[in-house]
Amino acid sequence: QVQLVESGGGLVQAGGSLRLSCVASGRTISTFTMAWFRQAPGKQRVLVAGITRGGGYRYYADSMKGRFTISRDNAKNTVYLQMNSLKPEDTAVYYCAADRYGVGVRTGDGAYEYWGQGTQVTVSS
């Protein structure tokens, strides 16, 4: 079993930045694909960014390209999401997720076996 705990969310003005962290425990996530999803009120949960086990491939949803950066530190069993130039439409609960099969970055949330509890990000205009 893998437990994921996110942190770093909060309230920020438009144009600001936040860095989310996801710390894993229970076992190493070094062989997992890791991802960040988000869910806004009344909307489906969607993939924001993903990173393969060695960090060699990173996926970003179109609206996040150039603004968000996903990274990982396998030695610390931690994944990060640096979010810059935040917009009000980025307001959502952000979830960390782990795909133990680690084959590329799968975009459907059903592919991810482990989830964190989520951290709220609110961007004011």
TORVEXMI-745818 format. One record per atom (N, C-alpha, C): x, y, z; atom name; residue in three letters. Coordinates in steps of 0.001 Angstrom, whole numbers, plus 500000, padded with zeros to 6 digits. Layout:
# residues N
<rec px="X" py="Y" pz="Z" name="CA" resn="ala"/>
...
//
This chain:
# residues 125
<rec px="500828" py="498801" pz="500000" name="N" resn="gln"/>
<rec px="500000" py="500000" pz="500000" name="CA" resn="gln"/>
<rec px="500860" py="501245" pz="500000" name="C" resn="gln"/>
<rec px="500342" py="502259" pz="499362" name="N" resn="val"/>
<rec px="501025" py="503541" pz="499298" name="CA" resn="val"/>
<rec px="500083" py="504601" pz="499859" name="C" resn="val"/>
<rec px="500595" py="505399" pz="500741" name="N" resn="gln"/>
<rec px="499836" py="506541" pz="501246" name="CA" resn="gln"/>
<rec px="500444" py="507802" pz="500654" name="C" resn="gln"/>
<rec px="499594" py="508681" pz="500174" name="N" resn="leu"/>
<rec px="500037" py="509935" pz="499562" name="CA" resn="leu"/>
<rec px="499442" py="511102" pz="500349" name="C" resn="leu"/>
<rec px="500285" py="512051" pz="500668" name="N" resn="val"/>
<rec px="499823" py="513222" pz="501410" name="CA" resn="val"/>
<rec px="500281" py="514478" pz="500680" name="C" resn="val"/>
<rec px="499305" py="515278" pz="500254" name="N" resn="glu"/>
<rec px="499617" py="516522" pz="499555" name="CA" resn="glu"/>
<rec px="499696" py="517678" pz="500552" name="C" resn="glu"/>
<rec px="500441" py="518679" pz="500159" name="N" resn="ser"/>
<rec px="500504" py="519920" pz="500923" name="CA" resn="ser"/>
<rec px="500887" py="521050" pz="499978" name="C" resn="ser"/>
<rec px="500751" py="522273" pz="500473" name="N" resn="gly"/>
<rec px="501190" py="523423" pz="499694" name="CA" resn="gly"/>
<rec px="500079" py="524231" pz="499063" name="C" resn="gly"/>
<rec px="498842" py="523758" pz="499174" name="N" resn="gly"/>
<rec px="497740" py="524531" pz="498622" name="CA" resn="gly"/>
<rec px="497468" py="525772" pz="499453" name="C" resn="gly"/>
<rec px="496582" py="526605" pz="498937" name="N" resn="gly"/>
<rec px="496234" py="527807" pz="499668" name="CA" resn="gly"/>
<rec px="495557" py="528819" pz="498780" name="C" resn="gly"/>
<rec px="495483" py="530044" pz="499285" name="N" resn="leu"/>
<rec px="494863" py="531159" pz="498561" name="CA" resn="leu"/>
<rec px="495961" py="532045" pz="497991" name="C" resn="leu"/>
<rec px="495847" py="532349" pz="496720" name="N" resn="val"/>
<rec px="496851" py="533178" pz="496053" name="CA" resn="val"/>
<rec px="496150" py="534086" pz="495054" name="C" resn="val"/>
<rec px="496724" py="535237" pz="494807" name="N" resn="gln"/>
<rec px="496168" py="536141" pz="493811" name="CA" resn="gln"/>
<rec px="496536" py="535686" pz="492407" name="C" resn="gln"/>
<rec px="495724" py="536081" pz="491462" name="N" resn="ala"/>
<rec px="496019" py="535778" pz="490063" name="CA" resn="ala"/>
<rec px="497412" py="536291" pz="489704" name="C" resn="ala"/>
<rec px="498151" py="535472" pz="488973" name="N" resn="gly"/>
<rec px="499516" py="535802" pz="488623" name="CA" resn="gly"/>
<rec px="500552" py="535276" pz="489601" name="C" resn="gly"/>
<rec px="500089" py="534797" pz="490729" name="N" resn="gly"/>
<rec px="500987" py="534285" pz="491752" name="CA" resn="gly"/>
<rec px="501405" py="532854" pz="491504" name="C" resn="gly"/>
<rec px="502137" py="532309" pz="492475" name="N" resn="ser"/>
<rec px="502693" py="530965" pz="492359" name="CA" resn="ser"/>
<rec px="502429" py="530156" pz="493610" name="C" resn="ser"/>
<rec px="502365" py="528869" pz="493431" name="N" resn="leu"/>
<rec px="502300" py="527920" pz="494528" name="CA" resn="leu"/>
<rec px="503105" py="526687" pz="494143" name="C" resn="leu"/>
<rec px="503635" py="526011" pz="495157" name="N" resn="arg"/>
<rec px="504323" py="524750" pz="494938" name="CA" resn="arg"/>
<rec px="503649" py="523676" pz="495785" name="C" resn="arg"/>
<rec px="503098" py="522693" pz="495112" name="N" resn="leu"/>
<rec px="502466" py="521577" pz="495802" name="CA" resn="leu"/>
<rec px="503485" py="520458" pz="495988" name="C" resn="leu"/>
<rec px="503370" py="519770" pz="497100" name="N" resn="ser"/>
<rec px="504207" py="518606" pz="497371" name="CA" resn="ser"/>
<rec px="503323" py="517408" pz="497660" name="C" resn="ser"/>
<rec px="503821" py="516247" pz="497302" name="N" resn="cys"/>
<rec px="503124" py="514997" pz="497574" name="CA" resn="cys"/>
<rec px="504162" py="514033" pz="498128" name="C" resn="cys"/>
<rec px="504021" py="513695" pz="499392" name="N" resn="val"/>
<rec px="504950" py="512777" pz="500033" name="CA" resn="val"/>
<rec px="504307" py="511411" pz="500130" name="C" resn="val"/>
<rec px="505033" py="510409" pz="499674" name="N" resn="ala"/>
<rec px="504541" py="509041" pz="499705" name="CA" resn="ala"/>
<rec px="505170" py="508270" pz="500851" name="C" resn="ala"/>
<rec px="504390" py="507347" pz="501391" name="N" resn="ser"/>
<rec px="504905" py="506453" pz="502425" name="CA" resn="ser"/>
<rec px="504323" py="505067" pz="502197" name="C" resn="ser"/>
<rec px="504915" py="504093" pz="502834" name="N" resn="gly"/>
<rec px="504438" py="502719" pz="502695" name="CA" resn="gly"/>
<rec px="505324" py="501882" pz="501809" name="C" resn="gly"/>
<rec px="505796" py="502472" pz="500726" name="N" resn="arg"/>
<rec px="506757" py="501835" pz="499849" name="CA" resn="arg"/>
<rec px="507312" py="502891" pz="498914" name="C" resn="arg"/>
<rec px="508369" py="502541" pz="498223" name="N" resn="thr"/>
<rec px="508965" py="503476" pz="497289" name="CA" resn="thr"/>
<rec px="508060" py="503692" pz="496082" name="C" resn="thr"/>
<rec px="508042" py="504926" pz="495587" name="N" resn="ile"/>
<rec px="507279" py="505231" pz="494377" name="CA" resn="ile"/>
<rec px="508203" py="505382" pz="493175" name="C" resn="ile"/>
<rec px="509440" py="504961" pz="493324" name="N" resn="ser"/>
<rec px="510427" py="505187" pz="492258" name="CA" resn="ser"/>
<rec px="510074" py="504467" pz="490959" name="C" resn="ser"/>
<rec px="509261" py="503422" pz="491032" name="N" resn="thr"/>
<rec px="508881" py="502689" pz="489818" name="CA" resn="thr"/>
<rec px="507502" py="503076" pz="489313" name="C" resn="thr"/>
<rec px="506884" py="504032" pz="489977" name="N" resn="phe"/>
<rec px="505519" py="504436" pz="489621" name="CA" resn="phe"/>
<rec px="505544" py="505645" pz="488698" name="C" resn="phe"/>
<rec px="504581" py="505730" pz="487816" name="N" resn="thr"/>
<rec px="504251" py="507010" pz="487205" name="CA" resn="thr"/>
<rec px="503461" py="507797" pz="488235" name="C" resn="thr"/>
<rec px="503800" py="509060" pz="488383" name="N" resn="met"/>
<rec px="503104" py="509925" pz="489329" name="CA" resn="met"/>
<rec px="502406" py="511055" pz="488576" name="C" resn="met"/>
<rec px="501311" py="511504" pz="489123" name="N" resn="ala"/>
<rec px="500539" py="512531" pz="488433" name="CA" resn="ala"/>
<rec px="499821" py="513442" pz="489414" name="C" resn="ala"/>
<rec px="499447" py="514588" pz="488899" name="N" resn="trp"/>
<rec px="498582" py="515522" pz="489607" name="CA" resn="trp"/>
<rec px="497291" py="515667" pz="488804" name="C" resn="trp"/>
<rec px="496174" py="515522" pz="489479" name="N" resn="phe"/>
<rec px="494863" py="515778" pz="488925" name="CA" resn="phe"/>
<rec px="494257" py="516962" pz="489670" name="C" resn="phe"/>
<rec px="493198" py="517510" pz="489094" name="N" resn="arg"/>
<rec px="492459" py="518527" pz="489831" name="CA" resn="arg"/>
<rec px="490973" py="518387" pz="489548" name="C" resn="arg"/>
<rec px="490196" py="518853" pz="490495" name="N" resn="gln"/>
<rec px="488754" py="518815" pz="490346" name="CA" resn="gln"/>
<rec px="488162" py="520122" pz="490852" name="C" resn="gln"/>
<rec px="487543" py="520849" pz="489932" name="N" resn="ala"/>
<rec px="486867" py="522086" pz="490286" name="CA" resn="ala"/>
<rec px="485420" py="521768" pz="490666" name="C" resn="ala"/>
<rec px="484777" py="522637" pz="491412" name="N" resn="pro"/>
<rec px="483387" py="522393" pz="491824" name="CA" resn="pro"/>
<rec px="482478" py="522142" pz="490631" name="C" resn="pro"/>
<rec px="481732" py="521057" pz="490685" name="N" resn="gly"/>
<rec px="480795" py="520734" pz="489629" name="CA" resn="gly"/>
<rec px="481412" py="520179" pz="488367" name="C" resn="gly"/>
<rec px="482710" py="519911" pz="488398" name="N" resn="lys"/>
<rec px="483380" py="519403" pz="487212" name="CA" resn="lys"/>
<rec px="484055" py="518073" pz="487493" name="C" resn="lys"/>
<rec px="484418" py="517393" pz="486419" name="N" resn="gln"/>
<rec px="485104" py="516120" pz="486564" name="CA" resn="gln"/>
<rec px="486566" py="516334" pz="486945" name="C" resn="gln"/>
<rec px="487127" py="515308" pz="487541" name="N" resn="arg"/>
<rec px="488545" py="515345" pz="487861" name="CA" resn="arg"/>
<rec px="489342" py="515140" pz="486572" name="C" resn="arg"/>
<rec px="490341" py="515979" pz="486366" name="N" resn="val"/>
<rec px="491125" py="515927" pz="485133" name="CA" resn="val"/>
<rec px="492618" py="515891" pz="485435" name="C" resn="val"/>
<rec px="493353" py="515320" pz="484517" name="N" resn="leu"/>
<rec px="494801" py="515241" pz="484656" name="CA" resn="leu"/>
<rec px="495432" py="516600" pz="484392" name="C" resn="leu"/>
<rec px="496305" py="517001" pz="485292" name="N" resn="val"/>
<rec px="497026" py="518261" pz="485144" name="CA" resn="val"/>
<rec px="498412" py="517997" pz="484563" name="C" resn="val"/>
<rec px="499125" py="517052" pz="485178" name="N" resn="ala"/>
<rec px="500488" py="516751" pz="484755" name="CA" resn="ala"/>
<rec px="500875" py="515369" pz="485256" name="C" resn="ala"/>
<rec px="501791" py="514737" pz="484550" name="N" resn="gly"/>
<rec px="502278" py="513433" pz="484968" name="CA" resn="gly"/>
<rec px="503746" py="513299" pz="484648" name="C" resn="gly"/>
<rec px="504402" py="512389" pz="485376" name="N" resn="ile"/>
<rec px="505841" py="512196" pz="485187" name="CA" resn="ile"/>
<rec px="506147" py="510716" pz="485343" name="C" resn="ile"/>
<rec px="506949" py="510202" pz="484417" name="N" resn="thr"/>
<rec px="507292" py="508788" pz="484462" name="CA" resn="thr"/>
<rec px="508327" py="508504" pz="485555" name="C" resn="thr"/>
<rec px="508574" py="507220" pz="485764" name="N" resn="arg"/>
<rec px="509335" py="506787" pz="486934" name="CA" resn="arg"/>
<rec px="510694" py="507464" pz="487060" name="C" resn="arg"/>
<rec px="511386" py="507623" pz="485954" name="N" resn="gly"/>
<rec px="512704" py="508227" pz="486007" name="CA" resn="gly"/>
<rec px="512695" py="509709" pz="485701" name="C" resn="gly"/>
<rec px="511520" py="510245" pz="485432" name="N" resn="gly"/>
<rec px="511405" py="511650" pz="485099" name="CA" resn="gly"/>
<rec px="511718" py="511975" pz="483649" name="C" resn="gly"/>
<rec px="511911" py="510927" pz="482834" name="N" resn="gly"/>
<rec px="512308" py="511163" pz="481465" name="CA" resn="gly"/>
<rec px="511212" py="511707" pz="480566" name="C" resn="gly"/>
<rec px="509985" py="511513" pz="480968" name="N" resn="tyr"/>
<rec px="508856" py="512023" pz="480189" name="CA" resn="tyr"/>
<rec px="507890" py="512707" pz="481136" name="C" resn="tyr"/>
<rec px="507444" py="513885" pz="480722" name="N" resn="arg"/>
<rec px="506472" py="514646" pz="481507" name="CA" resn="arg"/>
<rec px="505322" py="515048" pz="480599" name="C" resn="arg"/>
<rec px="504152" py="514862" pz="481093" name="N" resn="tyr"/>
<rec px="502946" py="515233" pz="480352" name="CA" resn="tyr"/>
<rec px="502307" py="516425" pz="481036" name="C" resn="tyr"/>
<rec px="501781" py="517350" pz="480210" name="N" resn="tyr"/>
<rec px="501011" py="518482" pz="480740" name="CA" resn="tyr"/>
<rec px="499734" py="518644" pz="479931" name="C" resn="tyr"/>
<rec px="498666" py="518926" pz="480597" name="N" resn="ala"/>
<rec px="497453" py="519327" pz="479896" name="CA" resn="ala"/>
<rec px="497722" py="520655" pz="479195" name="C" resn="ala"/>
<rec px="497045" py="520873" pz="478093" name="N" resn="asp"/>
<rec px="497353" py="522030" pz="477247" name="CA" resn="asp"/>
<rec px="497326" py="523348" pz="478014" name="C" resn="asp"/>
<rec px="496348" py="523535" pz="478864" name="N" resn="ser"/>
<rec px="496200" py="524821" pz="479550" name="CA" resn="ser"/>
<rec px="497261" py="525057" pz="480627" name="C" resn="ser"/>
<rec px="498052" py="524034" pz="480948" name="N" resn="met"/>
<rec px="499099" py="524143" pz="481964" name="CA" resn="met"/>
<rec px="500487" py="524284" pz="481369" name="C" resn="met"/>
<rec px="500616" py="524013" pz="480076" name="N" resn="lys"/>
<rec px="501937" py="524065" pz="479460" name="CA" resn="lys"/>
<rec px="502536" py="525456" pz="479586" name="C" resn="lys"/>
<rec px="503775" py="525501" pz="479999" name="N" resn="gly"/>
<rec px="504461" py="526765" pz="480166" name="CA" resn="gly"/>
<rec px="504228" py="527444" pz="481504" name="C" resn="gly"/>
<rec px="503257" py="526950" pz="482257" name="N" resn="arg"/>
<rec px="502971" py="527549" pz="483569" name="CA" resn="arg"/>
<rec px="503258" py="526591" pz="484721" name="C" resn="arg"/>
<rec px="503005" py="525310" pz="484507" name="N" resn="phe"/>
<rec px="503179" py="524305" pz="485560" name="CA" resn="phe"/>
<rec px="504391" py="523431" pz="485241" name="C" resn="phe"/>
<rec px="505064" py="522987" pz="486290" name="N" resn="thr"/>
<rec px="506173" py="522055" pz="486146" name="CA" resn="thr"/>
<rec px="506041" py="520947" pz="487175" name="C" resn="thr"/>
<rec px="506035" py="519707" pz="486689" name="N" resn="ile"/>
<rec px="506009" py="518563" pz="487583" name="CA" resn="ile"/>
<rec px="507421" py="518026" pz="487715" name="C" resn="ile"/>
<rec px="507770" py="517613" pz="488919" name="N" resn="ser"/>
<rec px="509097" py="517042" pz="489145" name="CA" resn="ser"/>
<rec px="508985" py="516010" pz="490266" name="C" resn="ser"/>
<rec px="510047" py="515239" pz="490422" name="N" resn="arg"/>
<rec px="510033" py="514224" pz="491469" name="CA" resn="arg"/>
<rec px="511420" py="514059" pz="492043" name="C" resn="arg"/>
<rec px="511450" py="513644" pz="493291" name="N" resn="asp"/>
<rec px="512700" py="513318" pz="493971" name="CA" resn="asp"/>
<rec px="512485" py="511930" pz="494564" name="C" resn="asp"/>
<rec px="512954" py="510931" pz="493840" name="N" resn="asn"/>
<rec px="512699" py="509551" pz="494279" name="CA" resn="asn"/>
<rec px="513396" py="509235" pz="495599" name="C" resn="asn"/>
<rec px="514501" py="509888" pz="495859" name="N" resn="ala"/>
<rec px="515199" py="509660" pz="497128" name="CA" resn="ala"/>
<rec px="514350" py="510121" pz="498312" name="C" resn="ala"/>
<rec px="513510" py="511123" pz="498064" name="N" resn="lys"/>
<rec px="512638" py="511641" pz="499123" name="CA" resn="lys"/>
<rec px="511208" py="511112" pz="498997" name="C" resn="lys"/>
<rec px="510998" py="510258" pz="497976" name="N" resn="asn"/>
<rec px="509648" py="509708" pz="497768" name="CA" resn="asn"/>
<rec px="508605" py="510817" pz="497643" name="C" resn="asn"/>
<rec px="508977" py="511833" pz="496899" name="N" resn="thr"/>
<rec px="508153" py="513047" pz="496833" name="CA" resn="thr"/>
<rec px="508003" py="513513" pz="495385" name="C" resn="thr"/>
<rec px="506821" py="514031" pz="495095" name="N" resn="val"/>
<rec px="506521" py="514618" pz="493797" name="CA" resn="val"/>
<rec px="506081" py="516058" pz="494029" name="C" resn="val"/>
<rec px="506424" py="516917" pz="493089" name="N" resn="tyr"/>
<rec px="506110" py="518336" pz="493227" name="CA" resn="tyr"/>
<rec px="505328" py="518832" pz="492017" name="C" resn="tyr"/>
<rec px="504592" py="519898" pz="492242" name="N" resn="leu"/>
<rec px="503949" py="520614" pz="491142" name="CA" resn="leu"/>
<rec px="504169" py="522102" pz="491389" name="C" resn="leu"/>
<rec px="505019" py="522690" pz="490586" name="N" resn="gln"/>
<rec px="505252" py="524128" pz="490648" name="CA" resn="gln"/>
<rec px="504251" py="524797" pz="489728" name="C" resn="gln"/>
<rec px="503477" py="525692" pz="490280" name="N" resn="met"/>
<rec px="502437" py="526366" pz="489512" name="CA" resn="met"/>
<rec px="502706" py="527865" pz="489489" name="C" resn="met"/>
<rec px="502936" py="528398" pz="488314" name="N" resn="asn"/>
<rec px="503201" py="529818" pz="488129" name="CA" resn="asn"/>
<rec px="502091" py="530458" pz="487296" name="C" resn="asn"/>
<rec px="502049" py="531773" pz="487334" name="N" resn="ser"/>
<rec px="501062" py="532522" pz="486547" name="CA" resn="ser"/>
<rec px="499658" py="531971" pz="486755" name="C" resn="ser"/>
<rec px="499309" py="531785" pz="487988" name="N" resn="leu"/>
<rec px="498018" py="531172" pz="488304" name="CA" resn="leu"/>
<rec px="496861" py="532052" pz="487900" name="C" resn="leu"/>
<rec px="495780" py="531393" pz="487482" name="N" resn="lys"/>
<rec px="494574" py="532069" pz="487019" name="CA" resn="lys"/>
<rec px="493400" py="531628" pz="487894" name="C" resn="lys"/>
<rec px="492365" py="532430" pz="487957" name="N" resn="pro"/>
<rec px="491189" py="532020" pz="488747" name="CA" resn="pro"/>
<rec px="490631" py="530664" pz="488320" name="C" resn="pro"/>
<rec px="490747" py="530341" pz="487045" name="N" resn="glu"/>
<rec px="490235" py="529052" pz="486565" name="CA" resn="glu"/>
<rec px="491084" py="527876" pz="487013" name="C" resn="glu"/>
<rec px="492215" py="528129" pz="487647" name="N" resn="asp"/>
<rec px="493018" py="527059" pz="488238" name="CA" resn="asp"/>
<rec px="492498" py="526649" pz="489614" name="C" resn="asp"/>
<rec px="491512" py="527367" pz="490107" name="N" resn="thr"/>
<rec px="490934" py="527038" pz="491405" name="CA" resn="thr"/>
<rec px="490323" py="525646" pz="491379" name="C" resn="thr"/>
<rec px="490757" py="524800" pz="492307" name="N" resn="ala"/>
<rec px="490305" py="523404" pz="492336" name="CA" resn="ala"/>
<rec px="490954" py="522716" pz="493536" name="C" resn="ala"/>
<rec px="490490" py="521504" pz="493781" name="N" resn="val"/>
<rec px="491211" py="520618" pz="494685" name="CA" resn="val"/>
<rec px="492196" py="519831" pz="493835" name="C" resn="val"/>
<rec px="493442" py="519821" pz="494255" name="N" resn="tyr"/>
<rec px="494497" py="519139" pz="493529" name="CA" resn="tyr"/>
<rec px="494849" py="517834" pz="494240" name="C" resn="tyr"/>
<rec px="494909" py="516766" pz="493457" name="N" resn="tyr"/>
<rec px="495168" py="515442" pz="493991" name="CA" resn="tyr"/>
<rec px="496455" py="514862" pz="493395" name="C" resn="tyr"/>
<rec px="497215" py="514217" pz="494233" name="N" resn="cys"/>
<rec px="498365" py="513442" pz="493806" name="CA" resn="cys"/>
<rec px="497908" py="512003" pz="493579" name="C" resn="cys"/>
<rec px="498445" py="511358" pz="492552" name="N" resn="ala"/>
<rec px="498045" py="509994" pz="492238" name="CA" resn="ala"/>
<rec px="499230" py="509188" pz="491754" name="C" resn="ala"/>
<rec px="499168" py="507876" pz="491992" name="N" resn="ala"/>
<rec px="500254" py="506973" pz="491627" name="CA" resn="ala"/>
<rec px="499730" py="505826" pz="490778" name="C" resn="ala"/>
<rec px="500440" py="505572" pz="489680" name="N" resn="asp"/>
<rec px="500142" py="504471" pz="488774" name="CA" resn="asp"/>
<rec px="501284" py="503474" pz="488891" name="C" resn="asp"/>
<rec px="501047" py="502363" pz="489538" name="N" resn="arg"/>
<rec px="502140" py="501446" pz="489843" name="CA" resn="arg"/>
<rec px="502706" py="500749" pz="488615" name="C" resn="arg"/>
<rec px="501968" py="500715" pz="487531" name="N" resn="tyr"/>
<rec px="502501" py="500044" pz="486353" name="CA" resn="tyr"/>
<rec px="503474" py="500922" pz="485587" name="C" resn="tyr"/>
<rec px="503378" py="502246" pz="485798" name="N" resn="gly"/>
<rec px="504418" py="503142" pz="485332" name="CA" resn="gly"/>
<rec px="504726" py="503137" pz="483857" name="C" resn="gly"/>
<rec px="503742" py="502816" pz="483020" name="N" resn="val"/>
<rec px="503993" py="502783" pz="481578" name="CA" resn="val"/>
<rec px="503512" py="504104" pz="480998" name="C" resn="val"/>
<rec px="504435" py="505000" pz="480723" name="N" resn="gly"/>
<rec px="504055" py="506311" pz="480235" name="CA" resn="gly"/>
<rec px="503221" py="507058" pz="481257" name="C" resn="gly"/>
<rec px="502450" py="508011" pz="480774" name="N" resn="val"/>
<rec px="501538" py="508766" pz="481624" name="CA" resn="val"/>
<rec px="500129" py="508532" pz="481104" name="C" resn="val"/>
<rec px="499354" py="507805" pz="481839" name="N" resn="arg"/>
<rec px="497991" py="507526" pz="481414" name="CA" resn="arg"/>
<rec px="497085" py="508646" pz="481871" name="C" resn="arg"/>
<rec px="496171" py="509060" pz="481007" name="N" resn="thr"/>
<rec px="495384" py="510258" pz="481277" name="CA" resn="thr"/>
<rec px="494084" py="510000" pz="482036" name="C" resn="thr"/>
<rec px="493625" py="508782" pz="482056" name="N" resn="gly"/>
<rec px="492387" py="508473" pz="482763" name="CA" resn="gly"/>
<rec px="492629" py="508226" pz="484235" name="C" resn="gly"/>
<rec px="491767" py="508762" pz="485074" name="N" resn="asp"/>
<rec px="492023" py="508618" pz="486512" name="CA" resn="asp"/>
<rec px="491851" py="507183" pz="486988" name="C" resn="asp"/>
<rec px="491161" py="506358" pz="486204" name="N" resn="gly"/>
<rec px="491002" py="504966" pz="486575" name="CA" resn="gly"/>
<rec px="492286" py="504161" pz="486542" name="C" resn="gly"/>
<rec px="493309" py="504701" pz="485910" name="N" resn="ala"/>
<rec px="494590" py="504004" pz="485809" name="CA" resn="ala"/>
<rec px="495418" py="504139" pz="487086" name="C" resn="ala"/>
<rec px="495026" py="505018" pz="487963" name="N" resn="tyr"/>
<rec px="495829" py="505341" pz="489144" name="CA" resn="tyr"/>
<rec px="495249" py="504655" pz="490375" name="C" resn="tyr"/>
<rec px="496095" py="503863" pz="491007" name="N" resn="glu"/>
<rec px="495626" py="503036" pz="492116" name="CA" resn="glu"/>
<rec px="495609" py="503769" pz="493451" name="C" resn="glu"/>
<rec px="496494" py="504723" pz="493588" name="N" resn="tyr"/>
<rec px="496650" py="505383" pz="494884" name="CA" resn="tyr"/>
<rec px="496424" py="506875" pz="494743" name="C" resn="tyr"/>
<rec px="495727" py="507437" pz="495737" name="N" resn="trp"/>
<rec px="495357" py="508846" pz="495700" name="CA" resn="trp"/>
<rec px="495594" py="509489" pz="497059" name="C" resn="trp"/>
<rec px="495949" py="510758" pz="497004" name="N" resn="gly"/>
<rec px="495998" py="511542" pz="498225" name="CA" resn="gly"/>
<rec px="494629" py="512108" pz="498546" name="C" resn="gly"/>
<rec px="494564" py="512839" pz="499624" name="N" resn="gln"/>
<rec px="493291" py="513381" pz="500089" name="CA" resn="gln"/>
<rec px="492943" py="514696" pz="499402" name="C" resn="gln"/>
<rec px="493913" py="515285" pz="498743" name="N" resn="gly"/>
<rec px="493676" py="516525" pz="498025" name="CA" resn="gly"/>
<rec px="494071" py="517754" pz="498820" name="C" resn="gly"/>
<rec px="494447" py="518788" pz="498101" name="N" resn="thr"/>
<rec px="494768" py="520070" pz="498714" name="CA" resn="thr"/>
<rec px="494085" py="521171" pz="497895" name="C" resn="thr"/>
<rec px="493454" py="522112" pz="498591" name="N" resn="gln"/>
<rec px="492679" py="523155" pz="497921" name="CA" resn="gln"/>
<rec px="493605" py="524266" pz="497425" name="C" resn="gln"/>
<rec px="493406" py="524641" pz="496183" name="N" resn="val"/>
<rec px="494074" py="525800" pz="495601" name="CA" resn="val"/>
<rec px="492997" py="526775" pz="495173" name="C" resn="val"/>
<rec px="493083" py="527988" pz="495682" name="N" resn="thr"/>
<rec px="492115" py="529021" pz="495338" name="CA" resn="thr"/>
<rec px="492870" py="530232" pz="494803" name="C" resn="thr"/>
<rec px="492497" py="530653" pz="493600" name="N" resn="val"/>
<rec px="493145" py="531787" pz="492960" name="CA" resn="val"/>
<rec px="492128" py="532912" pz="492846" name="C" resn="val"/>
<rec px="492417" py="534015" pz="493480" name="N" resn="ser"/>
<rec px="491509" py="535152" pz="493455" name="CA" resn="ser"/>
<rec px="491868" py="536094" pz="492314" name="C" resn="ser"/>
<rec px="490855" py="536753" pz="491779" name="N" resn="ser"/>
<rec px="491084" py="537666" pz="490649" name="CA" resn="ser"/>
<rec px="491381" py="539074" pz="491131" name="C" resn="ser"/>
//
